[in-house]
Amino acid sequence: MAADEHHEVYAPDQLKPGNRKRGQKGAIISALIMLLFFWGNQQGKTEMVWLVAVAVGLIAIVIGDIVLRRNGLRGND
């Protein structure tokens, strides 16, 4: 093997495909649960800002994944 060759090393779990649909549903359900925390006992608005930011981030990741897969820019599991 030459000194400039580089081979990736993977654990067996990394090569096993995951359940994409289950992950998307889990992210959406988690985002909805976070939005339900609005009716808690928060004193300030900081908690609400973080809850909305994380929930929107989760939904944006799911939508981005769907768009990339639809356009063929990301492989299907």
N, C-alpha and C positions, 0 to 999 in steps of 0.2 A: 504494500500500500504506500503510495506516495505521500509525502509530508503535507501537500496542499489539499488532499482529499478530505472531505468532511462528510460524515454520515450522521444522520439524525438518530437519536436513541429514544425509543418510545417504550412506555410501560404497556403491558397487555390491555389495561383498562382504557388507555387512550385510543386504541385502535378499534375498540368495540363501539358500534354506533349507538347513540342515545335515542330516546323517544322525543322527537322534535315537537310533535303536537302536544304531548303531555307537558313539556317545558313551557310552551306558549300559553297553554291554559293556566298553568301554575303562576306564571308571571302576571296574567290578567287578573286572576283571582286575588293574588297578593296586592296588586294595585287597588282593587276595589275594597279590600279589607282596610288598607291604609286610609282610603278616603272615608271609611266609616268611623275612623278615629277622630273625625272632626267633632263628634258629639261626645267628647271626653271632658275632662275637667282641666283643660289648659288655661293658664292665666294669661299668657301672651300670645303673640302671633308667630313667634319663631317656630314653634312646633308645626303649625299649619303650613308654613312655607316649606319646611323640610318634607312633610308628608306629601304635599302636592308635587314638589320637585322629584322625589323618588318615584312616585306613582307615574308621573308623566315620563320619566326616564325609562321605566320598565315598559310602558306602552310603546314608546318610541323605538326601543330595541326590538320589540316584537314586530312592529310595522316595518322597520328597516330590514329585518330578516326576511319577511314575506316578500318585500319588493325586490331584494337582491336575488332571492330564489326564483321569482317569477321572471326576472330579466336574464337569468342564466349566469349571474355573476358569482353565485355561490353553489357548491355542489349539494345534491340531495343526499340525505343520510341513507 
